[in-house]
Amino acid sequence: MLPPDPELIADALLSAHPDAEPFEVPGGELENWLRGVGAPIDDADLMAATLAAWEVRRR
């Protein structure tokens, strides 16, 4: 099994929540959104990469 791709997770989050500011979403809500797109929430490095990729896409 391939590891989760932060770029694909960011695409899914942007599609599901186009007006959200990635670094302003409260932690519990972000965890729910991540679960909603099938992303694991227990990998801090993956989450950091996902949030960074999501932020870049919003520009």
PyMOL commands that place a pseudoatom at each C-alpha (Angstrom):
pseudoatom trace, name=CA, resn=MET, resi=1, chain=A, elem=C, hetatm=0, pos=[0.000, 0.000, 0.000]
pseudoatom trace, name=CA, resn=LEU, resi=2, chain=A, elem=C, hetatm=0, pos=[1.302, 3.454, -0.910]
pseudoatom trace, name=CA, resn=PRO, resi=3, chain=A, elem=C, hetatm=0, pos=[1.578, 6.125, 1.771]
pseudoatom trace, name=CA, resn=PRO, resi=4, chain=A, elem=C, hetatm=0, pos=[-1.049, 8.892, 1.696]
pseudoatom trace, name=CA, resn=ASP, resi=5, chain=A, elem=C, hetatm=0, pos=[-0.250, 11.738, -0.691]
pseudoatom trace, name=CA, resn=PRO, resi=6, chain=A, elem=C, hetatm=0, pos=[-0.536, 15.195, 0.934]
pseudoatom trace, name=CA, resn=GLU, resi=7, chain=A, elem=C, hetatm=0, pos=[-1.099, 16.777, -2.492]
pseudoatom trace, name=CA, resn=LEU, resi=8, chain=A, elem=C, hetatm=0, pos=[-4.161, 14.611, -3.144]
pseudoatom trace, name=CA, resn=ILE, resi=9, chain=A, elem=C, hetatm=0, pos=[-5.479, 15.191, 0.365]
pseudoatom trace, name=CA, resn=ALA, resi=10, chain=A, elem=C, hetatm=0, pos=[-5.065, 18.955, -0.134]
pseudoatom trace, name=CA, resn=ASP, resi=11, chain=A, elem=C, hetatm=0, pos=[-7.002, 18.743, -3.416]
pseudoatom trace, name=CA, resn=ALA, resi=12, chain=A, elem=C, hetatm=0, pos=[-9.830, 16.916, -1.668]
pseudoatom trace, name=CA, resn=LEU, resi=13, chain=A, elem=C, hetatm=0, pos=[-9.944, 19.408, 1.212]
pseudoatom trace, name=CA, resn=LEU, resi=14, chain=A, elem=C, hetatm=0, pos=[-9.933, 22.368, -1.144]
pseudoatom trace, name=CA, resn=SER, resi=15, chain=A, elem=C, hetatm=0, pos=[-12.747, 20.831, -3.164]
pseudoatom trace, name=CA, resn=ALA, resi=16, chain=A, elem=C, hetatm=0, pos=[-14.806, 20.089, -0.057]
pseudoatom trace, name=CA, resn=HIS, resi=17, chain=A, elem=C, hetatm=0, pos=[-14.079, 23.389, 1.724]
pseudoatom trace, name=CA, resn=PRO, resi=18, chain=A, elem=C, hetatm=0, pos=[-13.143, 26.009, -0.900]
pseudoatom trace, name=CA, resn=ASP, resi=19, chain=A, elem=C, hetatm=0, pos=[-13.509, 29.023, 1.399]
pseudoatom trace, name=CA, resn=ALA, resi=20, chain=A, elem=C, hetatm=0, pos=[-11.660, 27.609, 4.409]
pseudoatom trace, name=CA, resn=GLU, resi=21, chain=A, elem=C, hetatm=0, pos=[-8.348, 29.046, 5.574]
pseudoatom trace, name=CA, resn=PRO, resi=22, chain=A, elem=C, hetatm=0, pos=[-6.239, 25.905, 6.193]
pseudoatom trace, name=CA, resn=PHE, resi=23, chain=A, elem=C, hetatm=0, pos=[-4.312, 27.203, 9.193]
pseudoatom trace, name=CA, resn=GLU, resi=24, chain=A, elem=C, hetatm=0, pos=[-7.410, 28.731, 10.807]
pseudoatom trace, name=CA, resn=VAL, resi=25, chain=A, elem=C, hetatm=0, pos=[-9.605, 25.613, 10.937]
pseudoatom trace, name=CA, resn=PRO, resi=26, chain=A, elem=C, hetatm=0, pos=[-10.021, 24.502, 14.581]
pseudoatom trace, name=CA, resn=GLY, resi=27, chain=A, elem=C, hetatm=0, pos=[-8.234, 21.225, 15.359]
pseudoatom trace, name=CA, resn=GLY, resi=28, chain=A, elem=C, hetatm=0, pos=[-11.302, 19.080, 15.974]
pseudoatom trace, name=CA, resn=GLU, resi=29, chain=A, elem=C, hetatm=0, pos=[-13.020, 20.332, 12.857]
pseudoatom trace, name=CA, resn=LEU, resi=30, chain=A, elem=C, hetatm=0, pos=[-9.887, 19.749, 10.784]
pseudoatom trace, name=CA, resn=GLU, resi=31, chain=A, elem=C, hetatm=0, pos=[-9.652, 16.189, 12.081]
pseudoatom trace, name=CA, resn=ASN, resi=32, chain=A, elem=C, hetatm=0, pos=[-13.262, 15.581, 11.016]
pseudoatom trace, name=CA, resn=TRP, resi=33, chain=A, elem=C, hetatm=0, pos=[-12.592, 17.033, 7.566]
pseudoatom trace, name=CA, resn=LEU, resi=34, chain=A, elem=C, hetatm=0, pos=[-9.480, 14.884, 7.178]
pseudoatom trace, name=CA, resn=ARG, resi=35, chain=A, elem=C, hetatm=0, pos=[-11.384, 11.759, 8.176]
pseudoatom trace, name=CA, resn=GLY, resi=36, chain=A, elem=C, hetatm=0, pos=[-14.090, 12.802, 5.718]
pseudoatom trace, name=CA, resn=VAL, resi=37, chain=A, elem=C, hetatm=0, pos=[-11.621, 12.641, 2.824]
pseudoatom trace, name=CA, resn=GLY, resi=38, chain=A, elem=C, hetatm=0, pos=[-10.091, 9.408, 4.103]
pseudoatom trace, name=CA, resn=ALA, resi=39, chain=A, elem=C, hetatm=0, pos=[-6.854, 10.886, 5.430]
pseudoatom trace, name=CA, resn=PRO, resi=40, chain=A, elem=C, hetatm=0, pos=[-5.114, 9.561, 8.540]
pseudoatom trace, name=CA, resn=ILE, resi=41, chain=A, elem=C, hetatm=0, pos=[-4.848, 12.058, 11.366]
pseudoatom trace, name=CA, resn=ASP, resi=42, chain=A, elem=C, hetatm=0, pos=[-2.037, 10.447, 13.366]
pseudoatom trace, name=CA, resn=ASP, resi=43, chain=A, elem=C, hetatm=0, pos=[0.896, 11.514, 11.147]
pseudoatom trace, name=CA, resn=ALA, resi=44, chain=A, elem=C, hetatm=0, pos=[2.084, 15.023, 12.045]
pseudoatom trace, name=CA, resn=ASP, resi=45, chain=A, elem=C, hetatm=0, pos=[4.453, 15.265, 9.067]
pseudoatom trace, name=CA, resn=LEU, resi=46, chain=A, elem=C, hetatm=0, pos=[1.681, 14.282, 6.656]
pseudoatom trace, name=CA, resn=MET, resi=47, chain=A, elem=C, hetatm=0, pos=[-0.664, 16.840, 8.203]
pseudoatom trace, name=CA, resn=ALA, resi=48, chain=A, elem=C, hetatm=0, pos=[1.938, 19.610, 7.956]
pseudoatom trace, name=CA, resn=ALA, resi=49, chain=A, elem=C, hetatm=0, pos=[2.609, 18.771, 4.304]
pseudoatom trace, name=CA, resn=THR, resi=50, chain=A, elem=C, hetatm=0, pos=[-1.126, 18.599, 3.594]
pseudoatom trace, name=CA, resn=LEU, resi=51, chain=A, elem=C, hetatm=0, pos=[-1.828, 21.985, 5.176]
pseudoatom trace, name=CA, resn=ALA, resi=52, chain=A, elem=C, hetatm=0, pos=[1.067, 23.563, 3.300]
pseudoatom trace, name=CA, resn=ALA, resi=53, chain=A, elem=C, hetatm=0, pos=[-0.125, 22.098, -0.010]
pseudoatom trace, name=CA, resn=TRP, resi=54, chain=A, elem=C, hetatm=0, pos=[-3.690, 23.220, 0.707]
pseudoatom trace, name=CA, resn=GLU, resi=55, chain=A, elem=C, hetatm=0, pos=[-2.522, 26.769, 1.484]
pseudoatom trace, name=CA, resn=VAL, resi=56, chain=A, elem=C, hetatm=0, pos=[-0.525, 26.955, -1.750]
pseudoatom trace, name=CA, resn=ARG, resi=57, chain=A, elem=C, hetatm=0, pos=[-3.601, 25.901, -3.743]
pseudoatom trace, name=CA, resn=ARG, resi=58, chain=A, elem=C, hetatm=0, pos=[-5.664, 28.740, -2.267]
pseudoatom trace, name=CA, resn=ARG, resi=59, chain=A, elem=C, hetatm=0, pos=[-3.395, 31.434, -3.732]
for i in range(1, 59): cmd.bond("trace and resi %d" % i, "trace and resi %d" % (i + 1))
show_as sticks, trace
zoom trace
